[in-house]
Amino acid sequence: MIKLPLNTFKVYQARLTSLGISNSQSLHYVKWVRYFLDFEAKYAKGASAPKVIGLFIAKLATKGQSVSLQEQARKAVSIYFELGQLKVPAKVPNPEARPAAVQQLTQPESTQATARDAWVKLERAMAGEIKRRNYSPNTLNSYMKWVQRFGNYSEHMAVEKVSDDTARAFLTNLAVKDEVVASTQNQAFNALLFLFRHILKRDYELGDSVVRAKVSKYIPTVLTRSEVDAVLKELVFPFNLVVSVLYGCGLRLSECLNLRVSDLDFDEGLVIVHDGKGKKDRSVPMPKKLRSELRRQVGRVAKQLERDLESPDFGGVFMPESLGKRRAQREAKELQWQWLFPAKALTLVPKEGHYRRYHTYKQYVSQAIKMAVRKAKIAKRVTAHTFRHSFASHLLAANVDLRTIQELLGHADIKTTMIYTHTVQSRTKKEMVSPLDL
C-alpha cells in the first residue's frame, strides 16, 4: 500500500488537528487516503479526481463497507485533496513532494464534479429516508450499495435525466454482463424501486423488458445431528452457547446476538425475537436442555453489569433507536436491557463522552464456527445460518407440520419454508401398490 511522503503526512495531520479530528480518528483518515492512492494507481491512473473518488467509494460499497465508513473515507480523501488549495507552512520544505493527485484538485471544478455532488446529495437523501422508515442497517447498506453502483453505471448523469430506461439498462446489464443470480438482481430492483418512488418521485415501470437473471435451484447445506454435536464439542464459551441457541431455536445470527435479558421468558419457556427480518416479532420455544445454561448466562451478565456500573464513564448498553432518548438514557443501565451475549470490551461514543457495551460481534462467531468445523473434520461449507437450516430440516424430518416450521422461522411465505422439503428424504412410497397389500 502506498505511503504518504513525510512532508505531506505532516501537513495532512496538521490539517486534521485544525479540524478537531482526534489522534485516534486521524489514523483511520490516513488509512483511507493510503487505500485511495493505492486504488488510484491500480485502477484509475490519469482519471479526473472527482471520478476517481466516486469509483473508490463505489469499490468500498462492493466490499461491504458501511455507509458511515464510506462517508468517513470520502471526507478523509476530500481533506487530502484540499491540501492542494492550502498554503504549506514555511517549516515544511519541498512542497513539490506532494503527490500529483493533490495538485490535480487545484484545477477548476468540472461539470462531472457537479454531477457527482448531485448524486452525493441523492444518496444522503435516500439514506435519510431509509433511516426515517426504520429499515434495518443491512437493508440500508444494501440499498446504498446498489444506488452507488447505479450511479457509476450511468456515469453520474444529471439526476433529472435519470429514467426507468436507465434503470432497465442497468438491471439488464447485471444479468447479461455481470451474470448475477436472480436474488441479486431482485435486490438491485428493490433498491432502485425505493429510489424512484420515494426520492426521485417518478414512475418506475419496467414490465417484462428487463432480461431476468437465471433462477438457480438452491438447496441449503444441512448438518446431521451427529455433525451438530461434533461442532458444538469443538466450540468454547460463549460460542458454544450461541450456536446452541442458533440450532435450538432456529434463529438468524443477527436475531441471536440482538437478544437481551428480557427476551428470555423462563416461566413460559419462550425466547422472544424482536425486530426480526422485516421488523417482525415472534416467539420460539426455549430448548429445555438450554434453560439452566441460559439462567447462568443471565447471572454472568448481571455480574458484568455490576462491574460496569462502578465506572463513572459507563453509559449503559446501546439501546434500540425506536425508544425515546429520555427513556433510553434512563433504562440503559438496567439488567433487562443488557445483551444476552455482550461484547468483552466497552465502546467509546465520542459524541457522548461515555463508554457503552455492544453485543458480541458477528465475525467472532463466524470465525469460531469455521475453526470448529475444521477441527471436527466436516467436509461441508458451514456458516452460522447452516444451524438454522439444520433446525428446520430436523423438525421436518420429525414430521413437524410445515406451517408450524414457517411460524418458528418467521417466514412470510410458505414457499420459502418449502425449500427444506428438498433436504429431507421423502417417506412416501414410490412404487405402485394396492392399499389392500399395505
Order of alpha helices (4+ residues) and beta strands (2+ residues): alpha-alpha-alpha-alpha-alpha-alpha-alpha-alpha-alpha-alpha-alpha-alpha-beta-beta-beta-alpha-beta-alpha-beta-beta-alpha-alpha-alpha-alpha
